[in-house]
Amino acid sequence: MAVGVGFRRVLLVMFVLASVGATGCWDRIETSEMSIVGAMAIDEGTEGRIVVSLEIIDAESLAVGAGAGSQQGALVGWMLREEADSVMHAIRSAQRRIPRRIFAGQANTVVFGQNLARQGIKQYLDVFERQNQFRRSIVVSVCDTGAGLLQRPFIEQLPSRTLSGLATHATASGKTTLVTLNEFLRKLAEPGIEPISMHTAGRSTEDEYIKRQGEPVEQTKPGVIRDQPLQADREIEGLLDPSSPVLDPISESGTAETVPGVTIVLGIAVFRGDRVVGVLDGKDARGFLWAAGRVNGGTFALQNPMGNGTVTYEVIRSRASVSCEILQDSIRISIEISPVLEIAELHNGESLSIEGAVKMLEQAADEYILAEVQNTLRIVQHEFRTDIYGFGQAVYRKRPELWRQIEHEWNEQAFPNLEVDVRVSSLLKTAAALLPRIGR
């Protein structure tokens, strides 16, 4: 009996070992058999459909070095566009035109055309949640000229590298922020807070209303694209039609020389639910980021409080906290902002004690930051009417039962009329060798 049990155990172990040895990556695909997607764009199509643009990377030409793939220039990739009823349908349809399997697991950016984003993008995010090949770290961006963003002359070899570089390094300006798919989906699902995304543009505009309200931008047909395949050294000559999704060349100041344009990161696209309702750029964008504790770089210049000229502050980091006080008939919100600053440049200062100089410089910074925060708060509360600050979330955490009573009317009624107290306490990290030079 014992022998029989032992024999069965031995057979079981042998079976398990044989099974493990026989397994493998049954669905493995070699790199040479894949068409790697570097970036995606989703635009408004015709008759309610969408146009999906895929940047297909030529991995082989990149592997052997720039310029090796072609005698005329570095072949870095192709742009595939397909119009369909859904994102996945467009990707599968595009597969008919390329001999390698499309793989989107390396996509680092998804760009939504502003016209489409104003109608709502939730239904197009479903594919990113269902398909495990998409990473949650993919950067979400809204562009006023849609997929035209993927067609610019770029410093980098690939549009996708330029987009990911902008998302990473443009945050150092203190006037935009990086938003991943994971953060966007989380805010879309959480109560009392609305999502945002990075806002990029093919060209700047002087029309403040267009920038702020995010009005629809005229575009040429989505099928109008650059010659294929894309070349890293390709330049676009002459000025383009204003409605073109391709960036206009810019005139270099001083020499008036026409040079290829570059993609511009304007700031932040503001959502109510899954719909874009406006855009914050420049100081307006930074005014929100101060309150969100997301300013981790950038500079601002003020009139020198110690004399003539200017003083330039550099932001090292900034933190912010939101608290909520609920009275019988009102809700009060308090924001505490704590920036850490350094003096980047100082002109025409007067001789003061170190203690007195630091106090004056910190007070001037406090007043400037406070004005920026309050100006943006007014825009978001009264023009956009969407709680991207998370004030409703503070109410929900403190009084869940109260939130359930007011959540449906929060953005339109309660949020615009909130009393918000903003306090700024700047900390100036000034080298001891800097302040004695004020009197020189």
Backbone hydrogen bonds in HBPLUS format (Angstrom, degrees):
<---DONOR---> <-ACCEPTOR-->    atom                        ^
c    i                          cat <-CA-CA->   ^        H-A-AA   ^      H-
h    n   atom  resd res      DA  || num        DHA   H-A  angle D-A-AA Bond
n    s   type  num  typ     dist DA aas  dist angle  dist       angle   num
A0005-VAL N   A0001-MET O   3.10 MM   4  6.43 157.2  2.15 147.3 152.7     1
A0006-GLY N   A0002-ALA O   2.94 MM   4  6.16 160.4  1.98 146.6 152.4     2
A0007-PHE N   A0003-VAL O   2.86 MM   4  6.07 153.2  1.93 148.2 155.8     3
A0008-ARG N   A0004-GLY O   3.03 MM   4  6.26 156.7  2.09 146.2 151.7     4
A0009-ARG N   A0005-VAL O   3.02 MM   4  6.28 151.6  2.10 146.0 153.9     5
A0010-VAL N   A0006-GLY O   3.00 MM   4  6.27 153.9  2.07 145.6 152.5     6
A0011-LEU N   A0007-PHE O   2.96 MM   4  6.26 158.7  2.01 148.5 154.3     7
A0012-LEU N   A0008-ARG O   2.90 MM   4  6.12 152.9  1.97 144.1 151.8     8
A0013-VAL N   A0009-ARG O   2.92 MM   4  6.23 159.3  1.97 150.6 155.4     9
A0014-MET N   A0010-VAL O   2.94 MM   4  6.18 163.4  1.97 151.8 156.5    10
A0015-PHE N   A0011-LEU O   2.84 MM   4  6.05 152.5  1.92 146.0 153.9    11
A0016-VAL N   A0012-LEU O   2.98 MM   4  6.23 158.8  2.02 149.7 154.7    12
A0017-LEU N   A0013-VAL O   2.97 MM   4  6.20 166.3  1.98 153.8 157.4    13
A0018-ALA N   A0014-MET O   2.92 MM   4  6.06 155.9  1.98 145.5 152.4    14
A0019-SER N   A0015-PHE O   2.93 MM   4  6.12 150.7  2.02 144.4 152.5    15
A0020-VAL N   A0016-VAL O   2.96 MM   4  6.25 159.5  2.00 153.1 158.0    16
A0021-GLY N   A0017-LEU O   3.04 MM   4  6.22 161.2  2.08 146.6 151.7    17
A0022-ALA N   A0018-ALA O   3.06 MM   4  6.20 135.5  2.27 137.5 148.6    18
A0022-ALA N   A0019-SER O   3.20 MM   3  5.16 129.0  2.48  92.2 105.6    19
A0023-THR N   A0020-VAL O   3.30 MM   3  5.41 145.7  2.43  99.5 108.8    20
A0026-TRP N   A0024-GLY O   2.91 MM   2  5.56 121.3  2.26 111.3  94.4    21
A0028-ARG N   A0025-CYS O   3.08 MM   3  5.13 163.1  2.11 114.9 114.1    22
A0033-GLU N   A0030-GLU O   2.91 MM   3  5.33 155.4  1.97 111.1 119.3    23
A0034-MET N   A0031-THR O   3.09 MM   3  5.28 170.1  2.10 113.5 115.9    24
A0101-ARG N   A0033-GLU O   3.09 MM  68  6.45 144.6  2.21 162.2 151.4    25
A0035-SER N   A0101-ARG O   2.71 MM  66  5.58 162.0  1.74 141.2 139.3    26
A0103-PHE N   A0035-SER O   2.85 MM  68  5.81 166.5  1.86 148.7 147.1    27
A0057-ILE N   A0036-ILE O   2.80 MM  21  5.44 174.8  1.80 168.1 168.5    28
A0037-VAL N   A0103-PHE O   2.87 MM  66  5.98 162.5  1.90 160.2 157.7    29
A0038-GLY N   A0055-GLU O   2.89 MM  17  5.52 159.0  1.93 154.4 160.7    30
A0108-ASN N   A0038-GLY O   3.06 MM  70  6.27 161.5  2.10 151.8 145.9    31
A0055-GLU N   A0039-ALA O   3.06 MM  16  5.42 170.8  2.07 163.1 161.4    32
A0040-MET N   A0109-THR O   2.99 MM  69  6.34 161.9  2.02 155.3 161.2    33
A0111-VAL N   A0040-MET O   2.85 MM  71  6.20 159.3  1.89 140.0 145.8    34
A0041-ALA N   A0053-SER O   2.97 MM  12  4.97 143.8  2.11 140.8 144.4    35
A0053-SER N   A0041-ALA O   2.81 MM  12  4.97 165.9  1.83 146.7 151.4    36
A0042-ILE N   A0111-VAL O   2.79 MM  69  6.27 154.0  1.85 162.7 170.6    37
A0113-GLY N   A0042-ILE O   2.98 MM  71  6.25 167.7  2.00 154.2 154.4    38
A0043-ASP N   A0051-VAL O   2.85 MM   8  4.99 167.1  1.86 146.9 151.4    39
A0051-VAL N   A0043-ASP O   2.97 MM   8  4.99 160.1  2.01 127.7 133.9    40
A0045-GLY N   A0049-ARG O   2.78 MM   4  4.83 138.8  1.95 146.3 136.5    41
A0049-ARG N   A0046-THR O   3.05 MM   3  5.46 163.5  2.08 116.1 121.4    42
A0050-ILE N   A0084-ALA O   2.93 MM  34  5.72 167.3  1.95 174.2 174.0    43
A0084-ALA N   A0050-ILE O   2.96 MM  34  5.72 156.9  2.01 162.4 169.0    44
A0052-VAL N   A0082-GLU O   2.93 MM  30  5.47 164.6  1.96 158.6 154.4    45
A0082-GLU N   A0052-VAL O   3.04 MM  30  5.47 153.4  2.12 145.1 153.5    46
A0054-LEU N   A0080-LEU O   2.78 MM  26  5.13 160.6  1.81 153.4 159.9    47
A0080-LEU N   A0054-LEU O   2.94 MM  26  5.13 166.8  1.96 153.7 153.9    48
A0056-ILE N   A0078-TRP O   2.79 MM  22  5.13 163.3  1.82 158.8 161.6    49
A0078-TRP N   A0056-ILE O   2.91 MM  22  5.13 149.1  2.01 139.5 149.5    50
A0058-ASP N   A0076-VAL O   3.13 MM  18  5.28 172.2  2.13 118.8 119.0    51
A0062-LEU N   A0058-ASP O   3.34 MM   4  6.64 152.6  2.42 150.3 158.1    52
A0063-ALA N   A0059-ALA O   2.97 MM   4  6.10 146.2  2.08 143.5 153.0    53
A0064-VAL N   A0060-GLU O   3.27 MM   4  6.52 146.7  2.38 147.2 153.3    54
A0065-GLY N   A0062-LEU O   3.26 MM   3  5.18 154.3  2.33  97.7 105.4    55
A0068-ALA N   A0065-GLY O   3.26 MM   3  5.79 163.8  2.29 127.9 131.8    56
A0232-ALA N   A0074-ALA O   3.39 MM 158  5.76 165.2  2.41 148.3 151.7    57
A0230-LEU N   A0077-GLY O   3.01 MM 153  5.70 143.9  2.15 153.6 163.3    58
A0090-ALA N   A0086-SER O   3.07 MM   4  6.25 150.4  2.16 141.2 148.8    59
A0091-ILE N   A0087-VAL O   2.99 MM   4  6.35 155.7  2.05 151.4 158.1    60
A0092-ARG N   A0088-MET O   2.95 MM   4  6.16 167.1  1.97 151.6 154.7    61
A0093-SER N   A0089-HIS O   2.90 MM   4  6.03 149.7  2.00 141.8 150.8    62
A0094-ALA N   A0090-ALA O   2.87 MM   4  6.05 151.4  1.95 145.7 153.4    63
A0095-GLN N   A0091-ILE O   3.19 MM   4  6.44 129.5  2.46 137.1 149.6    64
A0095-GLN N   A0092-ARG O   3.22 MM   3  5.13 135.9  2.42  91.5 103.5    65
A0096-ARG N   A0093-SER O   3.16 MM   3  5.79 160.9  2.19 114.5 119.6    66
A0097-ARG N   A0094-ALA O   3.04 MM   3  5.70 159.6  2.09 118.7 124.2    67
A0098-ILE N   A0095-GLN O   3.45 MM   3  5.48 173.2  2.45 107.5 108.4    68
A0107-ALA N   A0104-ALA O   3.20 MM   3  5.37 167.1  2.21 110.0 113.8    69
A0139-VAL N   A0108-ASN O   2.95 MM  31  6.12 174.2  1.96 136.4 134.5    70
A0110-VAL N   A0139-VAL O   2.90 MM  29  6.22 161.3  1.93 172.3 171.1    71
A0141-SER N   A0110-VAL O   3.09 MM  31  6.33 153.6  2.16 162.9 161.9    72
A0112-PHE N   A0141-SER O   2.87 MM  29  6.27 162.6  1.90 153.0 157.0    73
A0143-CYS N   A0112-PHE O   3.02 MM  31  6.27 158.7  2.07 151.0 156.3    74
A0117-ALA N   A0113-GLY O   2.90 MM   4  6.14 159.0  1.95 154.3 161.4    75
A0114-GLN N   A0143-CYS O   2.87 MM  29  5.53 141.0  2.03 157.2 150.5    76
A0118-ARG N   A0114-GLN O   3.00 MM   4  6.16 139.2  2.17 146.9 155.1    77
A0119-GLN N   A0116-LEU O   2.96 MM   3  5.32 145.8  2.08 107.0 117.5    78
A0120-GLY N   A0116-LEU O   3.22 MM   4  6.59 131.6  2.47 142.1 155.5    79
A0276-VAL N   A0117-ALA O   2.90 MM 159  5.51 163.3  1.92 124.0 129.6    80
A0121-ILE N   A0274-ASP O   3.12 MM 153  5.55 142.8  2.26 129.7 137.7    81
A0124-TYR N   A0121-ILE O   2.99 MM   3  5.33 135.0  2.20 106.8 119.5    82
A0125-LEU N   A0122-LYS O   3.04 MM   3  5.19 150.8  2.13 104.2 113.3    83
A0128-PHE N   A0125-LEU O   3.02 MM   3  5.37 129.0  2.29 106.0 119.1    84
A0129-GLU N   A0126-ASP O   3.10 MM   3  5.27 135.6  2.31 100.6 112.7    85
A0130-ARG N   A0126-ASP O   3.01 MM   4  6.26 155.1  2.07 153.7 161.0    86
A0131-GLN N   A0127-VAL O   2.99 MM   4  5.80 167.1  2.01 146.2 149.9    87
A0134-PHE N   A0131-GLN O   3.30 MM   3  6.15 164.1  2.33 121.7 124.7    88
A0138-ILE N   A0135-ARG O   3.40 MM   3  5.74 165.2  2.43 109.5 111.2    89
A0182-ASN N   A0136-ARG O   3.01 MM  46  5.00 144.1  2.14 156.9 146.5    90
A0181-LEU N   A0138-ILE O   2.74 MM  43  5.57 137.5  1.92 158.2 171.9    91
A0140-VAL N   A0179-VAL O   2.99 MM  39  5.98 169.0  2.00 163.7 166.4    92
A0142-VAL N   A0198-MET O   2.93 MM  56  6.34 155.6  1.99 157.7 165.1    93
A0200-THR N   A0142-VAL O   2.85 MM  58  6.14 162.3  1.88 155.1 161.2    94
A0146-GLY N   A0143-CYS O   3.17 MM   3  5.04 163.3  2.20 108.3 107.3    95
A0144-ASP N   A0200-THR O   3.29 MM  56  6.89 146.8  2.40 150.0 154.5    96
A0148-GLY N   A0145-THR O   3.13 MM   3  5.61 152.8  2.21 137.6 137.4    97
A0149-LEU N   A0146-GLY O   3.21 MM   3  6.31 176.7  2.21 127.6 128.4    98
A0150-LEU N   A0147-ALA O   2.85 MM   3  5.52 158.6  1.89 120.0 125.9    99
A0151-GLN N   A0148-GLY O   2.98 MM   3  5.28 163.1  2.01 116.2 118.8   100
A0161-ARG N   A0158-LEU O   3.12 MM   3  5.25 124.2  2.44  99.7 113.2   101
A0162-THR N   A0158-LEU O   3.16 MM   4  6.53 154.5  2.23 149.8 156.9   102
A0163-LEU N   A0159-PRO O   2.90 MM   4  6.20 160.9  1.94 156.2 161.2   103
A0164-SER N   A0160-SER O   3.00 MM   4  6.16 167.3  2.01 148.3 151.5   104
A0165-GLY N   A0161-ARG O   2.88 MM   4  5.93 150.4  1.97 140.4 149.3   105
A0166-LEU N   A0162-THR O   2.83 MM   4  6.05 157.1  1.89 150.6 156.5   106
A0167-ALA N   A0163-LEU O   2.95 MM   4  6.18 160.7  1.99 148.9 154.3   107
A0168-THR N   A0164-SER O   3.07 MM   4  6.22 145.5  2.19 139.3 147.7   108
A0169-HIS N   A0165-GLY O   2.83 MM   4  5.91 175.0  1.84 158.0 159.8   109
A0170-ALA N   A0166-LEU O   2.85 MM   4  5.14 153.5  1.92 135.1 142.4   110
A0172-ALA N   A0169-HIS O   3.02 MM   3  5.61 158.5  2.07 114.0 120.4   111
A0173-SER N   A0170-ALA O   3.03 MM   3  5.64 164.6  2.05 115.5 120.5   112
A0174-GLY N   A0171-THR O   3.03 MM   3  5.53 157.9  2.08 112.3 119.0   113
A0184-PHE N   A0180-THR O   3.00 MM   4  6.27 164.7  2.02 153.2 157.8   114
A0185-LEU N   A0181-LEU O   2.95 MM   4  6.09 170.2  1.96 155.2 157.2   115
A0186-ARG N   A0182-ASN O   3.01 MM   4  6.10 152.5  2.09 142.0 150.2   116
A0187-LYS N   A0183-GLU O   2.99 MM   4  6.19 166.3  2.01 155.3 157.5   117
A0188-LEU N   A0184-PHE O   2.99 MM   4  6.14 145.5  2.11 142.9 153.2   118
A0189-ALA N   A0185-LEU O   3.15 MM   4  6.32 134.0  2.37 138.3 148.4   119
A0189-ALA N   A0186-ARG O   3.15 MM   3  5.26 134.7  2.36  97.3 109.2   120
A0190-GLU N   A0186-ARG O   2.94 MM   4  6.12 143.4  2.08 148.9 159.6   121
A0393-GLN N   A0192-GLY O   3.02 MM 201  4.02 123.0  2.36 120.1 105.3   122
A0194-GLU N   A0387-ASP O   2.92 MM 193  5.64 143.9  2.06 133.2 137.4   123
A0271-PHE N   A0195-PRO O   3.30 MM  76  5.63 148.2  2.40 159.4 156.4   124
A0197-SER N   A0269-ALA O   3.10 MM  72  5.20 141.6  2.25 140.9 148.0   125
A0269-ALA N   A0197-SER O   2.82 MM  72  5.20 164.5  1.85 145.0 150.3   126
A0199-HIS N   A0267-GLY O   2.95 MM  68  5.12 158.4  1.99 124.6 121.8   127
A0266-LEU N   A0199-HIS O   3.01 MM  67  5.79 126.5  2.31 137.5 152.8   128
A0267-GLY N   A0199-HIS O   3.23 MM  68  5.12 171.4  2.24 139.4 141.5   129
A0201-ALA N   A0264-ILE O   2.81 MM  63  5.27 156.8  1.86 158.2 162.2   130
A0264-ILE N   A0201-ALA O   3.13 MM  63  5.27 168.9  2.14 167.2 163.7   131
A0211-LYS N   A0207-ASP O   3.22 MM   4  6.56 163.5  2.25 154.0 158.0   132
A0212-ARG N   A0208-GLU O   2.92 MM   4  6.04 163.7  1.95 150.3 155.2   133
A0213-GLN N   A0209-TYR O   2.89 MM   4  5.80 168.7  1.90 151.9 155.6   134
A0214-GLY N   A0210-ILE O   2.95 MM   4  5.48 129.2  2.22 132.8 143.7   135
A0279-VAL N   A0212-ARG O   2.75 MM  67  4.66 155.4  1.80 128.2 133.6   136
A0224-VAL N   A0221-LYS O   2.95 MM   3  5.82 175.1  1.95 133.4 135.0   137
A0234-ARG N   A0231-GLN O   3.27 MM   3  5.36 167.4  2.28 110.0 111.8   138
A0244-SER N   A0241-ASP O   2.84 MM   3  5.30 165.3  1.86 124.1 127.9   139
A0250-ILE N   A0259-VAL O   2.92 MM   9  5.58 147.8  2.02 163.3 168.5   140
A0259-VAL N   A0250-ILE O   2.92 MM   9  5.58 170.2  1.93 166.8 168.1   141
A0252-GLU N   A0257-GLU O   2.77 MM   5  5.14 178.7  1.77 148.3 148.7   142
A0256-ALA N   A0252-GLU O   2.77 MM   4  4.90 136.9  1.96 157.5 159.3   143
A0268-ILE N   A0280-LEU O   2.76 MM  12  5.14 170.0  1.77 161.7 165.2   144
A0280-LEU N   A0268-ILE O   2.85 MM  12  5.14 167.6  1.87 156.2 160.4   145
A0270-VAL N   A0278-GLY O   2.87 MM   8  5.26 172.5  1.87 150.6 151.3   146
A0277-VAL N   A0270-VAL O   2.84 MM   7  5.92 163.6  1.87 156.8 161.5   147
A0272-ARG N   A0275-ARG O   2.80 MM   3  5.42 153.9  1.87 155.6 162.6   148
A0275-ARG N   A0272-ARG O   3.29 MM   3  5.42 167.8  2.30 118.7 120.9   149
A0284-ASP N   A0281-ASP O   3.12 MM   3  5.42 126.6  2.42 145.0 136.0   150
A0285-ALA N   A0281-ASP O   3.41 MM   4  4.63 151.7  2.50  90.9  96.2   151
A0286-ARG N   A0282-GLY O   3.16 MM   4  6.53 161.2  2.19 148.9 154.3   152
A0287-GLY N   A0283-LYS O   2.80 MM   4  5.95 143.9  1.93 143.9 153.9   153
A0288-PHE N   A0285-ALA O   3.15 MM   3  5.41 130.0  2.41 100.7 112.6   154
A0289-LEU N   A0285-ALA O   3.06 MM   4  6.39 161.6  2.10 148.3 153.8   155
A0290-TRP N   A0286-ARG O   2.87 MM   4  6.05 151.1  1.95 153.8 158.5   156
A0292-ALA N   A0288-PHE O   2.98 MM   4  6.28 134.5  2.19 143.8 157.6   157
A0293-GLY N   A0289-LEU O   2.97 MM   4  5.94 111.3  2.45 137.0 151.2   158
A0294-ARG N   A0289-LEU O   2.92 MM   5  4.99 167.2  1.94 148.3 149.6   159
A0293-GLY N   A0290-TRP O   3.16 MM   3  5.23 155.4  2.22 101.6 109.1   160
A0315-VAL N   A0298-GLY O   2.91 MM  17  5.62 173.1  1.91 162.9 164.8   161
A0300-PHE N   A0313-TYR O   3.07 MM  13  5.44 147.1  2.18 141.1 149.5   162
A0313-TYR N   A0300-PHE O   2.84 MM  13  5.44 170.9  1.85 161.7 158.6   163
A0302-LEU N   A0311-VAL O   2.92 MM   9  5.46 161.6  1.96 153.4 157.1   164
A0311-VAL N   A0302-LEU O   2.89 MM   9  5.46 154.2  1.95 150.9 158.5   165
A0304-ASN N   A0309-GLY O   3.05 MM   5  5.68 179.2  2.05 131.0 131.1   166
A0307-GLY N   A0304-ASN O   3.33 MM   3  5.56 169.3  2.34 114.8 114.7   167
A0347-HIS N   A0310-THR O   2.89 MM  37  5.38 148.9  1.99 163.0 172.2   168
A0312-THR N   A0345-GLU O   2.76 MM  33  4.94 172.7  1.77 150.6 152.7   169
A0344-ALA N   A0312-THR O   2.79 MM  32  5.42 151.6  1.87 149.3 156.6   170
A0345-GLU N   A0312-THR O   3.36 MM  33  4.94 153.6  2.43 131.4 130.4   171
A0314-GLU N   A0342-GLU O   2.79 MM  28  5.17 163.2  1.81 153.3 157.3   172
A0342-GLU N   A0314-GLU O   2.89 MM  28  5.17 146.7  2.00 145.5 155.6   173
A0316-ILE N   A0340-VAL O   2.86 MM  24  5.51 163.6  1.88 158.3 161.4   174
A0340-VAL N   A0317-ARG O   2.83 MM  23  5.42 166.6  1.85 163.8 159.8   175
A0319-ARG N   A0338-SER O   3.23 MM  19  5.19 157.9  2.28 115.9 122.2   176
A0338-SER N   A0319-ARG O   2.79 MM  19  5.19 169.5  1.80 154.5 156.4   177
A0321-SER N   A0336-GLU O   2.97 MM  15  5.31 145.7  2.09 140.2 151.1   178
A0336-GLU N   A0321-SER O   2.97 MM  15  5.31 162.7  2.00 153.3 158.7   179
A0323-SER N   A0334-SER O   2.91 MM  11  5.23 161.8  1.94 151.7 157.3   180
A0334-SER N   A0323-SER O   2.97 MM  11  5.23 166.4  1.99 146.5 149.2   181
A0325-GLU N   A0332-ARG O   2.81 MM   7  5.09 164.7  1.83 157.8 160.9   182
A0332-ARG N   A0325-GLU O   2.81 MM   7  5.09 173.0  1.82 157.6 159.9   183
A0327-LEU N   A0330-SER O   2.87 MM   3  5.24 155.9  1.92 157.6 163.9   184
A0333-ILE N   A0419-GLU O   3.03 MM  86  6.29 173.5  2.03 163.2 165.3   185
A0421-ASP N   A0333-ILE O   2.76 MM  88  6.17 165.8  1.78 162.2 163.9   186
A0335-ILE N   A0421-ASP O   2.82 MM  86  6.20 160.3  1.86 161.9 165.0   187
A0423-ARG N   A0335-ILE O   2.93 MM  88  6.22 162.0  1.96 171.2 177.2   188
A0337-ILE N   A0423-ARG O   2.87 MM  86  6.16 166.4  1.89 165.5 170.0   189
A0425-SER N   A0337-ILE O   2.94 MM  88  6.30 160.5  1.98 164.7 170.7   190
A0427-LEU N   A0339-PRO O   2.91 MM  88  6.25 151.8  1.99 155.0 164.3   191
A0341-LEU N   A0427-LEU O   2.84 MM  86  6.08 166.5  1.86 158.7 163.1   192
A0429-LYS N   A0341-LEU O   2.73 MM  88  5.97 171.9  1.74 170.4 168.0   193
A0357-ALA N   A0353-SER O   2.89 MM   4  6.05 160.2  1.93 156.6 161.9   194
A0358-VAL N   A0354-ILE O   3.03 MM   4  6.16 168.8  2.04 153.3 156.0   195
A0359-LYS N   A0355-GLU O   3.12 MM   4  6.28 161.7  2.16 146.9 152.0   196
A0360-MET N   A0356-GLY O   3.13 MM   4  6.30 159.6  2.18 145.0 149.8   197
A0361-LEU N   A0357-ALA O   2.96 MM   4  6.15 162.7  1.99 154.6 159.6   198
A0362-GLU N   A0358-VAL O   2.91 MM   4  6.04 160.1  1.95 152.3 157.5   199
A0363-GLN N   A0359-LYS O   3.01 MM   4  6.12 157.8  2.06 144.8 151.0   200
A0364-ALA N   A0360-MET O   3.03 MM   4  6.22 157.8  2.08 146.1 151.7   201
A0365-ALA N   A0361-LEU O   3.10 MM   4  6.29 154.8  2.16 142.7 149.4   202
A0366-ASP N   A0362-GLU O   2.89 MM   4  6.13 156.0  1.95 148.4 155.4   203
A0367-GLU N   A0363-GLN O   3.09 MM   4  6.33 161.5  2.12 151.3 154.5   204
A0368-TYR N   A0364-ALA O   3.14 MM   4  6.33 156.2  2.20 143.9 150.4   205
A0369-ILE N   A0365-ALA O   2.95 MM   4  6.11 173.4  1.95 160.0 161.2   206
A0370-LEU N   A0366-ASP O   2.94 MM   4  6.00 161.7  1.97 148.8 154.6   207
A0371-ALA N   A0367-GLU O   3.09 MM   4  6.24 155.9  2.15 141.8 147.4   208
A0372-GLU N   A0368-TYR O   3.13 MM   4  6.46 155.6  2.19 148.3 154.7   209
A0373-VAL N   A0369-ILE O   2.97 MM   4  6.24 165.7  1.99 157.9 161.0   210
A0374-GLN N   A0370-LEU O   2.99 MM   4  6.15 167.7  2.00 153.5 156.8   211
A0375-ASN N   A0371-ALA O   3.02 MM   4  6.08 154.3  2.09 144.2 151.0   212
A0376-THR N   A0372-GLU O   3.11 MM   4  6.33 168.0  2.12 154.3 156.6   213
A0377-LEU N   A0373-VAL O   2.92 MM   4  6.04 157.2  1.98 148.5 155.8   214
A0378-ARG N   A0374-GLN O   3.05 MM   4  6.19 151.0  2.14 141.5 148.0   215
A0379-ILE N   A0375-ASN O   3.20 MM   4  6.54 156.0  2.26 145.0 150.9   216
A0380-VAL N   A0376-THR O   2.92 MM   4  6.18 169.8  1.93 161.6 163.0   217
A0381-GLN N   A0377-LEU O   2.88 MM   4  5.90 161.1  1.91 147.9 153.7   218
A0382-HIS N   A0378-ARG O   3.00 MM   4  5.88 167.4  2.01 147.0 151.1   219
A0383-GLU N   A0379-ILE O   2.84 MM   4  5.21 148.9  1.94 135.6 144.9   220
A0384-PHE N   A0379-ILE O   3.20 MM   5  6.65 153.3  2.28 147.9 155.1   221
A0385-ARG N   A0380-VAL O   2.76 MM   5  5.80 132.9  1.98 144.0 158.4   222
A0388-ILE N   A0386-THR O   3.02 MM   2  5.99 124.2  2.35 112.0  96.3   223
A0394-ALA N   A0390-GLY O   3.21 MM   4  6.59 143.8  2.35 141.1 149.5   224
A0394-ALA N   A0391-PHE O   3.07 MM   3  5.17 122.7  2.41  96.5 110.7   225
A0395-VAL N   A0391-PHE O   3.13 MM   4  6.56 150.2  2.23 146.1 154.2   226
A0396-TYR N   A0392-GLY O   2.87 MM   4  6.13 159.1  1.91 147.7 153.7   227
A0397-ARG N   A0393-GLN O   2.97 MM   4  6.18 155.7  2.03 146.5 151.9   228
A0398-LYS N   A0394-ALA O   3.17 MM   4  6.31 145.0  2.30 138.2 146.9   229
A0399-ARG N   A0395-VAL O   2.74 MM   4  5.76 171.5  1.75 162.1 165.2   230
A0402-LEU N   A0399-ARG O   3.09 MM   3  5.37 123.3  2.42 105.4 119.2   231
A0403-TRP N   A0399-ARG O   3.06 MM   4  6.38 159.5  2.10 156.4 162.7   232
A0404-ARG N   A0400-PRO O   3.11 MM   4  6.39 154.5  2.18 148.5 153.8   233
A0405-GLN N   A0402-LEU O   3.02 MM   3  5.27 137.9  2.21 103.2 115.2   234
A0406-ILE N   A0402-LEU O   3.26 MM   4  6.59 141.6  2.42 147.2 157.6   235
A0406-ILE N   A0403-TRP O   3.13 MM   3  5.27 128.0  2.41 100.0 113.1   236
A0407-GLU N   A0403-TRP O   2.84 MM   4  5.48 134.5  2.05 161.8 166.2   237
A0409-GLU N   A0406-ILE O   3.16 MM   3  5.64 144.3  2.29 113.3 122.8   238
A0410-TRP N   A0407-GLU O   3.36 MM   3  4.95 166.1  2.39  97.5 101.1   239
A0413-GLN N   A0409-GLU O   2.96 MM   4  5.68 154.3  2.02 150.2 156.5   240
A0415-PHE N   A0410-TRP O   2.73 MM   5  5.55 173.3  1.74 155.3 157.0   241
A0417-ASN N   A0414-ALA O   3.12 MM   3  5.48 136.9  2.32 107.8 119.6   242
A0418-LEU N   A0415-PHE O   3.27 MM   3  5.31 172.2  2.28 112.3 113.2   243
A0434-LEU N   A0431-ALA O   2.99 MM   3  5.45 157.6  2.04 113.3 120.5   244
A0437-ARG N   A0434-LEU O   3.06 MM   3  5.67 151.0  2.15 116.6 125.2   245
A0438-ILE N   A0435-LEU O   2.97 MM   3  5.46 169.2  1.98 121.9 125.3   246
A0440-ARG N   A0437-ARG O   3.08 MM   3  5.20 158.4  2.13 107.2 114.0   247
